[in-house]
Amino acid sequence: MKSLFLLLCSTFIFGFTTSKSDHFKIKNGQVIWQKVYDTDLTKKQLIEVMRTSSYFEDIIIVNEKKLTAKINQLSPDYKTYGSSYLSAPDMVSLNHVKAFTVIEFKEKQYRVTLKSIKLIEKRRDSLGKQVVDIEDEILNKDNTAFKRFFFKKSSKILDFTLQKITDFNKISEDDTW
């Protein structure tokens, strides 16, 4: 009975510390953000929405099913999420986000994957702007599990912001006039 209790407790603790948060995952010791969207837009329309959105730079069409781009100086949108500057975690309110983006296409779907996610301080000090890999802030020492604070508010605000800029269906709907 005692061993069954310990097994259940360890399973719960292990499952909680290694689970993903929103659309954030740990893959090979690195944090990625990944989401699949259904769409009625063509690949050409998706690329055009990306180009006009101002969030993506250096868009490269790799092949018929894949393209890459960079996100640079993205400010997490804690205000629209419903938070204030003082109640938003410092990780969100004091930093911009930079990431490498891969977008893969299937019929009626596309998948967005953000890799090499970095946090860039918004303010400049005598050392310049500090750039930190997100893994250094939100993962444990072994890069195998998320730190608990990340689940509270930071992941929610970052996930909200990333969905807002990568849901090209909504961006294209807003563009009709």
C-alpha positions in Angstrom: 0.0 0.0 0.0 2.8 2.4 0.9 4.6 1.7 -2.4 1.4 2.3 -4.3 1.0 5.7 -2.6 4.6 6.6 -3.4 4.2 5.5 -7.0 1.1 7.6 -7.4 2.7 10.7 -5.8 5.8 10.4 -7.9 3.7 10.0 -11.1 1.7 13.1 -10.2 4.8 15.2 -9.3 6.8 14.0 -12.4 3.8 14.6 -14.6 3.2 18.1 -13.3 6.8 19.3 -13.6 7.4 17.9 -17.1 4.0 18.8 -18.6 3.8 21.5 -21.3 2.3 24.9 -20.6 -0.2 26.2 -23.1 1.5 25.6 -26.5 5.0 25.6 -25.0 7.0 22.3 -25.1 10.4 21.1 -24.2 12.1 19.4 -27.2 15.8 18.2 -26.8 16.3 20.6 -23.9 15.0 23.6 -25.8 11.7 25.4 -25.4 9.5 25.6 -28.5 6.0 27.0 -29.0 3.9 25.2 -31.5 0.3 25.5 -32.6 -1.7 24.1 -35.5 -4.4 26.2 -37.2 -7.2 25.3 -39.5 -7.6 27.7 -42.4 -9.5 28.3 -45.7 -6.7 30.6 -46.9 -4.3 29.5 -49.6 -0.6 29.3 -49.0 -0.1 32.4 -51.1 -2.7 34.3 -49.0 -1.1 33.1 -45.8 2.3 34.4 -47.0 0.8 37.7 -48.0 -0.8 38.1 -44.6 2.5 37.4 -42.9 4.4 39.9 -45.1 1.9 42.7 -44.3 1.6 41.9 -40.6 4.9 43.6 -39.6 5.6 40.9 -37.0 7.7 38.7 -39.4 11.1 39.5 -41.1 13.3 37.6 -43.5 10.5 35.3 -44.8 12.1 32.5 -46.8 10.1 30.0 -48.8 12.0 26.7 -48.2 9.8 24.5 -50.3 6.1 23.9 -51.2 5.3 22.9 -47.7 7.5 25.0 -45.5 8.7 28.6 -44.9 10.9 30.2 -42.3 10.9 33.7 -40.8 12.1 35.7 -37.8 10.2 37.5 -35.1 12.1 40.4 -33.8 11.2 42.8 -31.0 7.8 41.4 -30.2 6.3 43.0 -27.1 4.2 40.6 -25.1 0.6 42.0 -25.1 -0.2 41.8 -21.4 -2.6 44.8 -21.6 -5.0 43.1 -24.1 -4.6 39.9 -22.1 -6.1 41.8 -19.2 -3.1 42.5 -17.0 -1.4 45.7 -16.1 2.3 46.6 -16.2 2.6 46.2 -12.4 0.7 42.9 -12.2 2.4 41.3 -15.3 5.5 39.2 -14.5 8.8 41.0 -15.1 9.7 38.4 -17.7 6.8 39.6 -19.8 6.6 43.4 -19.0 10.4 44.1 -19.2 11.3 42.1 -22.3 10.7 41.8 -26.0 10.6 38.4 -27.7 12.8 37.3 -30.6 12.4 33.8 -32.3 13.0 31.8 -35.4 9.7 30.7 -36.9 8.9 27.6 -39.1 5.5 27.4 -40.8 4.5 24.2 -42.4 1.5 23.8 -44.7 -0.9 21.0 -45.2 -4.3 21.1 -46.9 -6.6 23.4 -44.9 -4.0 23.6 -42.1 -0.7 25.2 -41.1 1.5 24.6 -38.1 3.6 27.4 -36.6 6.7 26.4 -34.6 8.8 29.0 -32.7 12.4 28.0 -31.9 15.5 29.7 -30.5 13.2 32.0 -28.4 15.1 34.8 -26.7 14.2 37.6 -24.3 15.6 41.0 -25.0 15.5 43.7 -22.3 13.4 46.7 -23.4 15.6 49.2 -21.6 19.2 49.8 -22.3 21.8 50.0 -19.5 25.6 50.5 -19.6 26.0 47.0 -20.9 23.5 47.5 -23.7 20.4 45.4 -24.1 20.7 42.0 -22.4 19.6 39.0 -24.5 18.7 35.8 -22.7 17.7 32.4 -24.0 14.2 31.6 -22.6 15.4 28.3 -21.4 17.7 30.1 -18.8 14.6 31.8 -17.3 11.9 29.1 -17.4 13.5 25.7 -17.3 15.2 23.8 -14.5 19.0 23.3 -14.5 18.8 20.2 -16.6 16.4 21.8 -19.2 14.0 18.9 -18.6 11.1 20.7 -16.9 9.4 24.0 -16.6 9.8 26.1 -13.5 6.5 26.4 -11.7 6.2 30.2 -11.9 6.0 30.0 -15.7 2.6 28.2 -15.4 1.0 31.0 -13.4 0.9 34.0 -15.7 3.9 34.3 -18.0 3.0 31.4 -20.2 -0.6 32.5 -20.5 0.4 36.1 -21.7 3.1 34.8 -24.1 0.8 32.2 -25.5 -2.0 34.8 -25.9 0.5 37.1 -27.8 1.9 34.4 -30.0 -1.6 33.1 -31.0 -2.6 36.7 -31.8 0.2 37.2 -34.3 0.1 33.7 -35.8 -3.6 33.2 -36.3 -3.5 34.5 -39.9 -7.3 33.8 -40.3 -8.1 36.5 -37.8 -5.5 38.9 -39.2 -7.0 38.5 -42.7 -10.5 39.0 -41.4 -9.5 42.2 -39.7 -8.0 43.4 -43.0 -11.3 43.5 -44.9 -12.7 46.9 -45.6 
